């Protein structure tokens, strides 16, 4: 083989190597962690400084068996920090919070492992938190199997704040108070005396009081 042939062969091998390197792999993530999120909001409990649990809202997609990532979907995830790891959990949660509005996806969890945590629908009350997996820490990604851009494009809406204002009661339908006055015998409006006085708007007028007095006097006379 001539020197010229050797040079040509070496050049072709170099071109092939560069071509293969330029083709992205299936996952194409520098850190193929179990979960990725484009965060829109984080809620810390009981507060950010002492948080032991967190609710992460945003667009999520997850590592699947075989190395690919699933289709992004909006929702939230609810996590409880393992006892004794609170400082590390808060650091990782803060990293995710600081990425809100940034053009990247945030990865968390173990490498090359499918997540067992639950993606929940907005509006559903968070119960039974999943355990936060410290994994290899929080990483960033911009391609991640081609799913980071679609996750960014979802623009998941922020969760609606709780409605603390209840319906205003309809005071116009409140019935007037029953101001029926019955005789001393204890009978109601159907007593034999036939005396019943009801004041307008629930308040007896002076005339009504006089009428009531007359009825009582009439009852005394009947008893005699």
C-alpha positions as YAML, in Angstrom:
chain: A
units: angstrom
residues:
- id: 1
  name: UNK
  ca: [0.00, 0.00, 0.00]
- id: 2
  name: UNK
  ca: [1.42, 3.35, -1.03]
- id: 3
  name: UNK
  ca: [1.90, 6.30, 1.28]
- id: 4
  name: UNK
  ca: [-0.84, 8.12, -0.62]
- id: 5
  name: UNK
  ca: [-3.31, 5.26, 0.01]
- id: 6
  name: UNK
  ca: [-2.48, 5.22, 3.72]
- id: 7
  name: UNK
  ca: [-3.07, 8.94, 3.97]
- id: 8
  name: UNK
  ca: [-6.44, 8.65, 2.18]
- id: 9
  name: UNK
  ca: [-7.52, 5.79, 4.41]
- id: 10
  name: UNK
  ca: [-6.57, 7.68, 7.56]
- id: 11
  name: UNK
  ca: [-8.49, 10.73, 6.39]
- id: 12
  name: UNK
  ca: [-11.62, 8.69, 5.69]
- id: 13
  name: UNK
  ca: [-11.47, 7.08, 9.13]
- id: 14
  name: UNK
  ca: [-11.12, 10.50, 10.76]
- id: 15
  name: UNK
  ca: [-14.17, 11.82, 8.86]
- id: 16
  name: UNK
  ca: [-16.24, 8.78, 9.90]
- id: 17
  name: UNK
  ca: [-15.29, 9.26, 13.55]
- id: 18
  name: UNK
  ca: [-16.27, 12.92, 13.45]
- id: 19
  name: UNK
  ca: [-19.59, 12.09, 11.79]
- id: 20
  name: UNK
  ca: [-20.49, 9.53, 14.45]
- id: 21
  name: UNK
  ca: [-19.54, 11.96, 17.21]
- id: 22
  name: UNK
  ca: [-21.82, 14.59, 15.73]
- id: 23
  name: UNK
  ca: [-24.90, 12.32, 15.81]
- id: 24
  name: UNK
  ca: [-26.73, 12.63, 19.18]
- id: 25
  name: UNK
  ca: [-27.43, 9.51, 21.17]
- id: 26
  name: UNK
  ca: [-30.98, 8.53, 22.14]
- id: 27
  name: UNK
  ca: [-30.93, 10.30, 25.50]
- id: 28
  name: UNK
  ca: [-28.14, 12.75, 24.65]
- id: 29
  name: UNK
  ca: [-27.94, 14.05, 28.22]
- id: 30
  name: UNK
  ca: [-24.69, 14.70, 30.01]
- id: 31
  name: UNK
  ca: [-26.39, 13.43, 33.15]
- id: 32
  name: UNK
  ca: [-29.25, 11.08, 32.20]
- id: 33
  name: UNK
  ca: [-31.08, 11.34, 35.52]
- id: 34
  name: UNK
  ca: [-34.45, 9.77, 36.24]
- id: 35
  name: UNK
  ca: [-36.44, 13.04, 36.12]
- id: 36
  name: UNK
  ca: [-36.27, 16.40, 34.41]
- id: 37
  name: UNK
  ca: [-38.41, 19.48, 35.02]
- id: 38
  name: UNK
  ca: [-38.94, 22.95, 33.62]
- id: 39
  name: UNK
  ca: [-40.03, 24.50, 36.94]
- id: 40
  name: UNK
  ca: [-42.72, 27.16, 37.18]
- id: 41
  name: UNK
  ca: [-43.16, 27.33, 40.98]
- id: 42
  name: UNK
  ca: [-41.90, 25.68, 44.17]
- id: 43
  name: UNK
  ca: [-43.76, 25.54, 47.49]
- id: 44
  name: UNK
  ca: [-41.72, 24.79, 50.62]
- id: 45
  name: UNK
  ca: [-43.16, 23.32, 53.82]
- id: 46
  name: UNK
  ca: [-43.20, 24.55, 56.53]
- id: 47
  name: UNK
  ca: [-41.14, 27.35, 54.91]
- id: 48
  name: UNK
  ca: [-38.12, 27.69, 52.64]
- id: 49
  name: UNK
  ca: [-35.59, 28.09, 55.45]
- id: 50
  name: UNK
  ca: [-36.76, 24.98, 57.34]
- id: 51
  name: UNK
  ca: [-38.29, 22.99, 54.50]
- id: 52
  name: UNK
  ca: [-38.66, 19.24, 54.96]
- id: 53
  name: UNK
  ca: [-41.01, 18.80, 52.01]
- id: 54
  name: UNK
  ca: [-41.61, 20.55, 48.72]
- id: 55
  name: UNK
  ca: [-44.15, 20.78, 45.90]
- id: 56
  name: UNK
  ca: [-42.58, 21.37, 42.47]
- id: 57
  name: UNK
  ca: [-44.86, 22.67, 39.71]
- id: 58
  name: UNK
  ca: [-43.89, 22.64, 36.05]
- id: 59
  name: UNK
  ca: [-43.35, 20.48, 32.99]
- id: 60
  name: UNK
  ca: [-41.84, 17.04, 33.70]
- id: 61
  name: UNK
  ca: [-40.44, 14.21, 31.63]
- id: 62
  name: UNK
  ca: [-38.86, 10.97, 32.80]
- id: 63
  name: UNK
  ca: [-36.15, 8.49, 31.87]
- id: 64
  name: UNK
  ca: [-37.47, 5.29, 30.34]
- id: 65
  name: UNK
  ca: [-36.05, 1.81, 30.00]
- id: 66
  name: UNK
  ca: [-33.81, 1.79, 26.96]
- id: 67
  name: UNK
  ca: [-32.37, 5.26, 27.48]
- id: 68
  name: UNK
  ca: [-35.06, 7.49, 25.97]
- id: 69
  name: UNK
  ca: [-37.22, 10.10, 27.70]
- id: 70
  name: UNK
  ca: [-41.01, 10.24, 27.71]
- id: 71
  name: UNK
  ca: [-43.22, 13.05, 26.45]
- id: 72
  name: UNK
  ca: [-43.30, 16.11, 28.75]
- id: 73
  name: UNK
  ca: [-46.46, 16.81, 30.74]
- id: 74
  name: UNK
  ca: [-47.60, 19.57, 33.08]
- id: 75
  name: UNK
  ca: [-48.38, 18.89, 36.72]
- id: 76
  name: UNK
  ca: [-46.66, 18.84, 40.09]
- id: 77
  name: UNK
  ca: [-44.60, 16.49, 42.22]
- id: 78
  name: UNK
  ca: [-44.70, 16.29, 46.01]
- id: 79
  name: UNK
  ca: [-41.59, 15.19, 47.91]
- id: 80
  name: UNK
  ca: [-40.55, 14.56, 51.52]
- id: 81
  name: UNK
  ca: [-36.86, 14.81, 52.41]
- id: 82
  name: UNK
  ca: [-35.25, 11.72, 54.00]
- id: 83
  name: UNK
  ca: [-34.61, 12.32, 57.71]
- id: 84
  name: UNK
  ca: [-31.12, 13.66, 58.32]
- id: 85
  name: UNK
  ca: [-30.64, 14.99, 54.76]
- id: 86
  name: UNK
  ca: [-32.61, 18.22, 55.10]
- id: 87
  name: UNK
  ca: [-29.65, 20.51, 54.32]
- id: 88
  name: UNK
  ca: [-28.87, 18.72, 51.05]
- id: 89
  name: UNK
  ca: [-32.55, 18.61, 50.07]
- id: 90
  name: UNK
  ca: [-32.92, 22.36, 50.58]
- id: 91
  name: UNK
  ca: [-29.82, 23.03, 48.49]
- id: 92
  name: UNK
  ca: [-31.14, 20.93, 45.61]
- id: 93
  name: UNK
  ca: [-34.64, 22.40, 45.83]
- id: 94
  name: UNK
  ca: [-33.15, 25.91, 45.81]
- id: 95
  name: UNK
  ca: [-31.17, 25.04, 42.67]
- id: 96
  name: UNK
  ca: [-34.42, 24.05, 40.96]
- id: 97
  name: UNK
  ca: [-36.18, 27.18, 42.19]
- id: 98
  name: UNK
  ca: [-33.38, 29.40, 40.86]
- id: 99
  name: UNK
  ca: [-33.87, 27.86, 37.40]
- id: 100
  name: UNK
  ca: [-37.43, 29.20, 37.07]
- id: 101
  name: UNK
  ca: [-37.62, 31.24, 33.87]
- id: 102
  name: UNK
  ca: [-34.24, 29.96, 32.62]
- id: 103
  name: UNK
  ca: [-33.90, 28.31, 29.15]
- id: 104
  name: UNK
  ca: [-32.90, 24.90, 30.48]
- id: 105
  name: UNK
  ca: [-34.24, 21.73, 32.05]
- id: 106
  name: UNK
  ca: [-33.29, 20.62, 35.54]
- id: 107
  name: UNK
  ca: [-32.49, 16.96, 36.21]
- id: 108
  name: UNK
  ca: [-32.73, 15.19, 39.55]
- id: 109
  name: UNK
  ca: [-32.63, 11.63, 40.87]
- id: 110
  name: UNK
  ca: [-30.46, 8.64, 40.06]
- id: 111
  name: UNK
  ca: [-28.58, 8.08, 36.79]
- id: 112
  name: UNK
  ca: [-30.10, 5.80, 34.15]
- id: 113
  name: UNK
  ca: [-32.97, 4.86, 36.48]
- id: 114
  name: UNK
  ca: [-36.71, 5.12, 35.98]
- id: 115
  name: UNK
  ca: [-38.50, 7.26, 38.55]
- id: 116
  name: UNK
  ca: [-41.01, 5.76, 40.98]
- id: 117
  name: UNK
  ca: [-42.36, 9.15, 42.06]
- id: 118
  name: UNK
  ca: [-45.83, 10.36, 41.08]
- id: 119
  name: UNK
  ca: [-46.63, 13.18, 38.66]
- id: 120
  name: UNK
  ca: [-49.88, 14.70, 39.94]
- id: 121
  name: UNK
  ca: [-52.51, 16.82, 38.23]
- id: 122
  name: UNK
  ca: [-52.90, 20.44, 39.22]
- id: 123
  name: UNK
  ca: [-55.88, 21.06, 41.45]
- id: 124
  name: UNK
  ca: [-55.54, 17.73, 43.28]
- id: 125
  name: UNK
  ca: [-54.72, 18.10, 46.98]
- id: 126
  name: UNK
  ca: [-51.16, 16.86, 47.69]
- id: 127
  name: UNK
  ca: [-51.11, 13.81, 49.96]
- id: 128
  name: UNK
  ca: [-48.63, 10.97, 50.68]
- id: 129
  name: UNK
  ca: [-45.40, 12.61, 49.46]
- id: 130
  name: UNK
  ca: [-42.77, 10.62, 47.60]
- id: 131
  name: UNK
  ca: [-39.28, 10.39, 49.12]
- id: 132
  name: UNK
  ca: [-36.83, 12.81, 47.54]
- id: 133
  name: UNK
  ca: [-33.90, 11.01, 45.89]
- id: 134
  name: UNK
  ca: [-30.69, 13.00, 46.39]
- id: 135
  name: UNK
  ca: [-29.13, 11.04, 43.52]
- id: 136
  name: UNK
  ca: [-26.12, 12.80, 42.00]
- id: 137
  name: UNK
  ca: [-27.51, 16.23, 42.76]
- id: 138
  name: UNK
  ca: [-29.32, 18.62, 40.41]
- id: 139
  name: UNK
  ca: [-28.01, 18.86, 36.85]
- id: 140
  name: UNK
  ca: [-28.94, 20.96, 33.82]
- id: 141
  name: UNK
  ca: [-29.80, 19.86, 30.29]
- id: 142
  name: UNK
  ca: [-30.74, 21.54, 27.04]
- id: 143
  name: UNK
  ca: [-31.46, 18.58, 24.73]
- id: 144
  name: UNK
  ca: [-32.15, 15.52, 26.89]
- id: 145
  name: UNK
  ca: [-33.34, 13.12, 24.23]
- id: 146
  name: UNK
  ca: [-35.05, 15.92, 22.33]
- id: 147
  name: UNK
  ca: [-37.57, 16.50, 25.13]
- id: 148
  name: UNK
  ca: [-36.20, 19.65, 26.77]
- id: 149
  name: UNK
  ca: [-37.40, 22.01, 24.03]
- id: 150
  name: UNK
  ca: [-40.97, 20.57, 24.02]
- id: 151
  name: UNK
  ca: [-41.02, 20.81, 27.83]
- id: 152
  name: UNK
  ca: [-40.04, 24.48, 27.60]
- id: 153
  name: UNK
  ca: [-42.70, 25.08, 24.95]
- id: 154
  name: UNK
  ca: [-45.51, 23.77, 27.17]
- id: 155
  name: UNK
  ca: [-45.45, 26.93, 29.32]
- id: 156
  name: UNK
  ca: [-47.31, 25.21, 32.14]
- id: 157
  name: UNK
  ca: [-49.66, 27.65, 33.91]
- id: 158
  name: UNK
  ca: [-49.06, 28.52, 37.53]
- id: 159
  name: UNK
  ca: [-51.39, 26.82, 40.02]
- id: 160
  name: UNK
  ca: [-54.37, 28.96, 41.02]
- id: 161
  name: UNK
  ca: [-54.21, 30.33, 44.58]
- id: 162
  name: UNK
  ca: [-56.78, 28.91, 47.00]
- id: 163
  name: UNK
  ca: [-60.12, 30.74, 47.00]
- id: 164
  name: UNK
  ca: [-60.37, 32.09, 50.53]
- id: 165
  name: UNK
  ca: [-63.47, 34.20, 49.83]
- id: 166
  name: UNK
  ca: [-66.64, 32.21, 50.29]
- id: 167
  name: UNK
  ca: [-69.95, 33.11, 48.64]
- id: 168
  name: UNK
  ca: [-71.69, 36.20, 49.99]
- id: 169
  name: UNK
  ca: [-74.84, 35.19, 51.83]
- id: 170
  name: UNK
  ca: [-78.10, 36.48, 50.32]
- id: 171
  name: UNK
  ca: [-79.53, 38.60, 53.08]
- id: 172
  name: UNK
  ca: [-82.62, 39.50, 51.02]
- id: 173
  name: UNK
  ca: [-84.00, 35.99, 51.46]
- id: 174
  name: UNK
  ca: [-83.76, 35.93, 55.26]
- id: 175
  name: UNK
  ca: [-87.35, 35.50, 56.57]
- id: 176
  name: UNK
  ca: [-88.72, 38.04, 59.03]
- id: 177
  name: UNK
  ca: [-88.66, 36.99, 62.67]
- id: 178
  name: UNK
  ca: [-91.88, 35.51, 63.99]
- id: 179
  name: UNK
  ca: [-93.02, 37.98, 66.65]
- id: 180
  name: UNK
  ca: [-96.28, 36.16, 67.45]
- id: 181
  name: UNK
  ca: [-97.53, 36.93, 70.96]
- id: 182
  name: UNK
  ca: [-99.71, 34.32, 72.59]
- id: 183
  name: UNK
  ca: [-101.81, 34.43, 75.70]
- id: 184
  name: UNK
  ca: [-100.59, 33.40, 79.17]
- id: 185
  name: UNK
  ca: [-102.11, 29.96, 78.71]
- id: 186
  name: UNK
  ca: [-99.07, 29.09, 76.55]
- id: 187
  name: UNK
  ca: [-101.09, 28.60, 73.35]
- id: 188
  name: UNK
  ca: [-99.55, 29.66, 70.06]
- id: 189
  name: UNK
  ca: [-101.09, 31.65, 67.27]
- id: 190
  name: UNK
  ca: [-103.87, 29.08, 67.15]
- id: 191
  name: UNK
  ca: [-105.00, 29.71, 70.79]
- id: 192
  name: UNK
  ca: [-108.67, 30.23, 71.50]
- id: 193
  name: UNK
  ca: [-108.20, 33.93, 72.35]
- id: 194
  name: UNK
  ca: [-107.44, 34.75, 68.70]
- id: 195
  name: UNK
  ca: [-104.92, 37.44, 69.74]
- id: 196
  name: UNK
  ca: [-101.72, 37.49, 67.63]
- id: 197
  name: UNK
  ca: [-99.55, 40.56, 67.01]
- id: 198
  name: UNK
  ca: [-96.68, 40.68, 64.51]
- id: 199
  name: UNK
  ca: [-94.57, 43.84, 64.14]
- id: 200
  name: UNK
  ca: [-93.30, 45.05, 60.73]
- id: 201
  name: UNK
  ca: [-89.66, 44.05, 59.94]
- id: 202
  name: UNK
  ca: [-89.46, 41.98, 63.10]
- id: 203
  name: UNK
  ca: [-89.89, 44.94, 65.50]
- id: 204
  name: UNK
  ca: [-93.08, 45.64, 67.42]
- id: 205
  name: UNK
  ca: [-94.36, 49.15, 67.06]
- id: 206
  name: UNK
  ca: [-95.88, 51.07, 69.92]
- id: 207
  name: UNK
  ca: [-99.34, 50.41, 68.52]
- id: 208
  name: UNK
  ca: [-98.65, 46.67, 68.47]
- id: 209
  name: UNK
  ca: [-97.62, 46.74, 72.11]
- id: 210
  name: UNK
  ca: [-100.85, 48.50, 73.03]
- id: 211
  name: UNK
  ca: [-102.83, 45.89, 71.11]
- id: 212
  name: UNK
  ca: [-100.99, 43.12, 72.93]
- id: 213
  name: UNK
  ca: [-101.84, 44.73, 76.27]
- id: 214
  name: UNK
  ca: [-105.50, 44.92, 75.27]
- id: 215
  name: UNK
  ca: [-105.48, 41.24, 74.36]
- id: 216
  name: UNK
  ca: [-104.01, 40.30, 77.72]
- id: 217
  name: UNK
  ca: [-106.62, 42.35, 79.52]
- id: 218
  name: UNK
  ca: [-109.35, 40.63, 77.51]
- id: 219
  name: UNK
  ca: [-107.99, 37.22, 78.47]
- id: 220
  name: UNK
  ca: [-108.06, 38.11, 82.18]
- id: 221
  name: UNK
  ca: [-111.70, 39.19, 81.90]
- id: 222
  name: UNK
  ca: [-112.65, 35.91, 80.21]
- id: 223
  name: UNK
  ca: [-111.03, 33.91, 83.02]
- id: 224
  name: UNK
  ca: [-113.09, 35.79, 85.62]
...
